[in-house]
Amino acid sequence: MAIQVTISPIDGSVYVERELASPEHVDATMSRAVEAQKDWSNRPLQERIDLMHKMVEIFVSNKEQLCLEITMQMGRPISQSGGELAGFKQRSDKMLELAHTALADIEVPKQDGFVRFIGREPLGVVLVLSPWNYPYLTAVNSVVPALVAGNSVVLKHSDQTPLCAERLVEAALSAGIPEGVFQYLHMDHDQVGEVVSDSRIDHVAFTGSVEGGRAVHRASAGRFIAVGLELGGKDPAYVREDSDPVYAAENIVDGAFFNSGQSCCGIERVYVHESVYDRFIEVVVSTVNKYRLGNPLDPDTNLGPMVNAASVQRLSAEIERSISAGAIPLIDTTKFKASSLGPAYMAPQVLEMVTHEMDIMTEESFGPVVGIMKVSSDDQAVELMNDSRYGLTASIWTKDQKAALRIGRRLQTGTVFMNRCDYLDPDLPWVGVKDTGRGCTLSALGYEHVTRPKSFHLRLNI
């Protein structure tokens, strides 16, 4: 039997070992999902909502254990892991609040002698493929609306965070959600491809890399099912001349380095108007130098390791290539003593004199580094912000709301922020363009992707 091993980035020790699902187990899981969904979808919507609320309350009540497991599995500082659970509850509560309206019948103009309306019905079995960087926040975006809409869900989590899938399903069962409605599978990439192509799967929600998204897309080829893909990002920030450069710098640094920069919507490139550039750089460097890189179990640590040593090696090589091409590093990384902490630890870095000829400004870094360029106008900033194959979020730092709207409408991105970044609002749809993927989660619109419309056209008085 094949074994899946989770290595903690904290110290390189084995933290979790799990057997991969056998073909027989996968088949039984899929069959249970199909059968359980029939009864689940026929239950009143309010009953499903109540059970989901109970699941969420049971889940977050185990906060201390869950925070420790997040930190041990993927390395986020223990002082910050609780924020993910708070976000999980916020998003869950909002999606459950929206359910009645989002799933209600849609009225059409009345016509004498007829009753006509559009209903929404569940797709069937939803496969959710979630990553390790925000293991609960990424899963909740699809799991909660899929379940409350009447689908059954099979969750496959990253091999870095297998306990997250188990804890969610445990909470569902404890809440009284029927067995088979929400299940998990531990699988390798080949097994995932086989499940995606299985006729019992009616929808796939994938969050991960662009290459992973392409693999999922290929596996679903030939089947007429919806595939939601939330993929990579290279999210930009633009600091206008009318901004507060101190406020912008402090918040952009947080958006770039929180979670060791391992966020799909983290800030990876910054364009700063020349009139505020020097002050902005001064505050960025000062703020980054205050980070405390260390063991994430230490409550004073606010910058933990990357997910593994391979990620450190990849990103370090990318930074060195940029420096060789003319980029100037602004942070003395030796003061962080990363090498003494372990191979998965990496000091933060800020680069200026970067160009779009460098990967550091065009390819997803997914780590504690940010590149900063000087610009002279809104037009130049927009051109550079759009010069990317990705399009998840973009932030504009300004005191002029009209300017932010004017610039935002020109940006090729799923979300436009003004004076904030690296944030998901569950009232608003989470969506990307270009290689960032397709589909939508969160908000009332998110329910449209886990249901299908069904027209009712009833003639009366025959």
N, C-alpha and C positions, 0 to 999 in steps of 0.2 A: 504494500500500500504506500503510495507516494505521500510524503510529509511536507507540509508547508511550515517554514520557519520564519519567525519574526525576530529580527535582530534589533535591540534597542540602540538608538544612536547615542544614548547617554554614555554607555561604557562598552558597547560592542558585545554585550552578553545576549544569550538567547532568552527572550522574554515569553514567547508563546510558540507552541508547536501544535499543529492541527493536521489531521489526516485530510487529504483531499477527497472530495466526494467520489464514490465509486459510480460507474455507469448506472448501476441498479438504484443507487440512492438518488441520483439526479432524476432518473425516470420516475421514481415514486414521488419525489417532490413536485415534479411538474404535474403529474396526474392528480395529486391532492389539491394543487392550486386550481386546476380546472374545475374540479368537483366542488370545492369550497366556495368558489366565486359565484356559483349559481345561487346558493342560498344567501350569501352575503349581499349580493346585489338586490335581492328581493326584500331585504329588511328595510324598514322605514329609514329615511335619511337621518332623522333625529336620533334614532337608535345608534346608527353608525357614528354620528357626531359625538354622542355621549360616551360611547366606548373608546373613541379616539382621545377624548379629553381625559378619560381615566388612564389610558395608556401613558399619555404625556406626564401626568402627575406622578404616576408610579416611577416612570423613568427618571425624572429630575430629582425625585426624593433620594436617589442613590448618588448624590452629587460627589461626595468625597471619594468614593471608589472610582467613579467614572473619570473624575479629573486626574487621579493618579494614573489610571490606565491610558488616558490620552497622552500624558506626558511620557510615560514609559515607552509607549509604542512609537510615537513620532517626534518626541523631543521638545514640544512647546513648554515654556516655563510654567510650572505649576501655578504660579500667581496669575496666569492668564487663561488657564484651561477652563475655569468657571464661566468665563465670558461666552464660551461656545455653548454651554448648556443653557445659559440665559437666552442666547439667541435662538437656540432650538425651541425653547418654550414660546418665545415671542412669535416666531414664524408659524409654529403649529397653531397657536391660539388665533392668529390672524387668518390663516387659511380655513380653519374651522368656522370662524365668524363669517367668512365670505361664502361658505358652502351653499346656504339656502338660496342666496341671490344668484350665485354663479351657476347652480345646477337647476334653477327654476325653469319651467316651460317658457318659451319665448312667444309672446303674442304677435299675431300678424293682423292686418286690417280685417275687420269683420266683413263677412259676405253672407247675404241672406240665404238661408237654406243649408248652410255649411258650418261646421266647426273645424277650424284650422289652427294649428300651432306647431311649434318645433320643440321637441323634447330632446333631452341629452341622456345618453345611456353609456355605461362603462364599456371600455374596449375589451376587457377580459382579464388576461394575465399580463402583468407589467413586470419586466425585468429591470431592476435598478442596479447600475454599476457605479459604485461610489469610490472616490479617491481617499488618500490618507491625510491630506493637508488640513482639511476641515472635515473630519470624518462624520460628524453628526450634522453640521450645517449644510453640507452638500446632499446628504441623504434625505434630510427632512423636506427639501424642496420638491422632491418627487414622491416620496413615500406617503406623506400625509394626504395630499390631494388625491393621489391614486386610490388609496384605501377608502377615504370618505366618499369618493365618487362611486364606489361599488366594485372596484377591481380587486383582484388578489395580487399580491406582490411577492416576488422572489428577489431577495437582496444579495448581491455579491459585493463584498467590500474588498478593498486593496489587501494584498497579503501582508502589508505593513500594519494594518489595523483590523485584524479579524474579530477581535473582541467586540468591536462596535456593532457589527451585524448581530452578534449573539445577544448583546444587551438590549437592543431594540426589540428583537423578537421575544425575548424573555418578558419584557414589559408588556407587550401586546397580549401574550398568553395570560399573564397575571391579571390583566384588565378584563379578561373574559372574551377577547376577540377569538372566534372559533379557530381551532387548529386547521392549518392549511391555508388560511386567508393571508397570513404573513409568515414567510419562511426565509431562511438564508441558506446559501450554499458556499462552501469553500472550494474554489476551482482554479485551475491554471488557465493560461490564455487559450489553449486549444479547446478545453472544455467550454469556455465562455463562447467561443465561436460556434460550437455545436449547439449550445442552448439558444443563442440568438437565431440560428437558422431553423430551430425546432418549430413546427407548425402550432404548437401549443402556446407560444409566446405571441402576444398581440401588440406589444409596444415595448421599446427599449429606451431607457433614459440613462445616458452615459455622461459622466463628468470625468475629464482626464485630458491626456495629450492629444495633439492633432493626429499623430500617427495611430494612437489608440482609437480615435474616432473613425479614421479611415478603415481600420480593421473591422470595427463594428459595422460600418456601412457596407463593406464587402460581404460580411457574413450574412447580412440581411438582404443582399441582392437577390432578385427573383421573387421576393415575397412582398406583398403589398401592405406593409405595416409601417407605421410611423416610427421614426427614430429621432429622439431628441439628443442633440450633441452640444454639450457645453465644454468647449475645448480651451486652447491656449489664449494667452493675452500678452500684450506688450503695452500696457496702459500708460498714456501720457498725461502730464499735467502742464498747464500753461499759466505762468505767473505774469499778469499784465502790469503795465506801468502804474496803474492806479490801485494796485493791491497793497495790502499790508505785508511787506516781505518777511517780517518776523513771524507773524501768524501763519503765513503760507509755508515758510520753511519748517517750522515745528510740526505742522500737520502733515506735510508731504514726507518728512522723514519718517514719521510714524506709519504712514501709508506705504512707504517703501521697505521698511525693515521689520515691521511687526510680523511675527511668525517666521522670523529669519528670511523674510522676503518671499516665502513660499505660499503665495496667494495668487489665485488666477486674476484678481482685480487689483493687485498691489501696483503701486507706482513704479515703473521701470525706466522711464525717461522723462526729463523735465526740460521745458523750454521757458526761458526767463527773459523778460524784456531788459534790454541793456541798461535802462535807467535805474533799475533796482537790482541788477545782477550782483554787484559786489556785496551789498548788504545781505542779500539772500544767501550767497555762498558762505559768508561769515557765520550766519546763524546755523546753516546746515552743518558745517564742520563742527561747530561748538556742540550742537545737539547730538550728533553721531558719536562724538568723543565721550559723551556721558553714558553711553550704553555699558551695561555690565554683562559681558559674555561669560558664561559659566555653566555649571551643572544646573539643569532646569528644575531639579528638586529643591534647590536653594531658593527660598522666597525672595531673596534680594536680586536674583538673576532676572534680567528682562530681555536677554538675547540668548537663546539656546542653540543647540547644534542644528545643522541641516539634517535631512532625513537619513543620509548615509554618506560614507566616505567617497563613493563614486560621484555624488553630486558636488562635493567640495572640489574634487579633482577636475571635473568638467568646467565648473565656473571659474576656478583659479586659472585654468588654461585660457579661457575666454578673456579674462581680465588682462592677462599677460600679453595676449595678442593685441588687445586694444592699446596697451601702453607702448608696445613695440611700434604700433602704427601712429603714435603721436599723442595719445591720451595722457592726461596728467592726473595721477592719483593724489587725492587731497587728505587721505587718512593714513597716519602712521600705524600700520596694522600690527607692528611688533608689540605695541603697548597692550594689546588684547591677549597675548600669549596663547593663541589658539592651539598651537602645536602641542603644548603641554597638557591640554585638556583631552585630546583624543582626535582621531582622524576625521570625525564627522563635524568638528567645530571649525567655524570660519569667521574671521574678523570681518566687520562691515567695511565697505569701500565706497567712495564717491569719486567719480571721474569727471573731469572737465576737458575741454578741447577735444571732445568726441565728435564723430561725424556719422552720417548714415552709411558710410562705407564699412563701418565696424559692426560686427554681430551684436555687440553690447547695446546698440541702439535699434536693432531690427529683429533680432531673434529673442525668444522668451528666455530670460535669465533664471527666473524662479529661485532667487537667492538674495543674500544681503549685499546688493550692489545697485547703484543707480548712476546713470549718466546725465549730465546737465549741459545744455547748449544755450548760448546767448542768441536772442532774436531781436529784430528791430521793429516788428509790426505784427498786427493780428494776422494779416495775410500770410506772412512767412510762418508764423506759428501753426496756422491751420494746414498749410501745405505740408509741414513736417509731421504734424500729428496724424494726418491722413496717409502719410508715406509708410504704410505698414500692411502686412497681410492679415493682421489681427484687428478686431474691433469689438472689445467688450465694454470698457468704460473710458471716459476721459473727464478730467477735471479742469475747471477754469477758475482762477483765483483773481477776483476783481471786486470792486465796490459797485459796479455798474451792472444791474440786472439785465437791462436791455442789451448791453454788449454781450453778456453771457448767453442770452437767448439767440442773438444774431450769430455768434460764433458757433454755438451748439448745434444750430440747424445745418451748419455746413460740415459738421464732423461725421465721419463714417464710423459710428459706434452705436452700441445698444443702449448705453446710459450716459447722460451728460450730468456732471455734478458742477455746482458752483460752491466754492469755499468749503468743500469736504471731499473725501475720497475713500476708497477701499471700504465700501459699505453697501449692504443690501437692505432695501426697504420692502417688506413683504406686501405693502399696498401697491407696489410698482412691479411690472414684469421684469424678469431677469432674462435678458436676450442678447445675443451677439450677432455680428455680421462677419462676412468674409471667412477666414479660416478659424475664427472663434466658434463657428458652428451654426446650428439652426434649432428652431424650436423655442419654447418659452416655459419658464417655471415662475411660480409666485404670482400674486395678484389674482383677480377674478379671471384674467385671461389664461392663467396657468391651468385652469380646469378644462379649457378647450382642448388641451393636448392629451388629456387622459380620458376623454369622452368622445363620442361621435354624435353628430346631430341626427335626429330621426324625425321625419315629417309625418304629421297626422292630418289627413284630409278626409273628413267625415261628411257624407251627404245625408241630410235629414229629410224626413217627411216624404218617403217614396210611396 
